[in-house]
Amino acid sequence: ESSPGNPRVIIPNWINGPSNCLGTFPSHDACCISECEPLLQRVEKQIAAPVASPSRIAEVVAAFVNPPSTSVSGLGELSPLLLQRLHAIAAVNDGMVPIYGRLFAQWMHIAFPRECPYPHLAGTTRPVNIYRFAHGTPEAYFAETSEMEEYAARRPRRDAPV
């Protein structure tokens, strides 16, 4: 997503995106269940405050021995990189980590990449509901066969997914 020469799909963003929602009513859509929500609920329940110290968050998340997650079997101990990023978030927030902020959501995506979506900066993406897409200008979103073949012929990337 961030490198034009190396396109990627962030799976939780795609699964939880508006393109996978059904516009059943004008006031709301029916979407896939987010696998990140149970993880966030556990953090919220244990922290019971809008902010927490990096050490408290690390303690709570590391205790996810049996998280309600399909791809993470339990962290037990956080990596130095995860701890460093928590402290970096706290450094710009008076020593505390706001658990409802975008930076913490990014941290959750790094800790649980298959469950938690990556929170893009506001205005940098334009997700579209499938029904609104159908009534708009869908031809703008289609690629020519030659363009698809060009992407398919590229060498596979060598770096691991984030």
KAZIFEN-V138284 format. One record per backbone hydrogen bond with DSSP energy under -1.0 kcal/mol. NH is the residue of the N-H (numbers start at 1). CO is the residue of the C=O. E is the energy in kcal/mol with one decimal. If there is no record, write none. Layout:
NH_CO_E, NH_CO_E
This chain:
6_3_-2.0, 14_10_-2.1, 15_11_-3.0, 16_12_-2.4, 20_17_-1.9, 21_18_-1.7, 22_30_-3.0, 24_22_-2.0, 25_28_-1.6, 30_22_-2.9, 40_36_-2.7, 41_37_-2.8, 42_38_-1.7, 43_39_-1.9, 44_40_-3.1, 45_41_-2.7, 46_42_-2.2, 47_43_-2.9, 48_44_-2.8, 52_97_-1.3, 57_53_-2.3, 58_54_-2.6, 59_55_-2.1, 60_56_-2.4, 61_57_-2.9, 62_58_-2.4, 64_61_-1.7, 65_63_-3.1, 69_67_-2.7, 77_75_-2.6, 83_79_-2.2, 84_80_-2.7, 85_81_-2.4, 86_82_-2.0, 87_83_-2.3, 88_84_-2.0, 89_85_-2.0, 90_86_-2.3, 91_87_-2.2, 93_90_-1.7, 95_90_-2.6, 96_93_-1.7, 97_52_-3.5, 99_50_-2.1, 101_98_-1.3, 105_101_-1.8, 106_102_-2.3, 107_103_-2.1, 108_104_-2.6, 109_105_-1.9, 110_106_-2.0, 111_107_-2.6, 112_108_-3.0, 116_112_-2.7, 120_118_-1.0, 124_121_-2.0, 133_129_-2.6, 134_130_-2.0, 135_131_-1.2, 136_133_-1.1, 140_137_-1.7, 141_138_-2.2, 142_139_-1.0, 148_144_-2.0, 149_145_-2.5, 150_146_-2.0, 151_147_-1.9, 152_148_-2.3, 153_149_-1.9
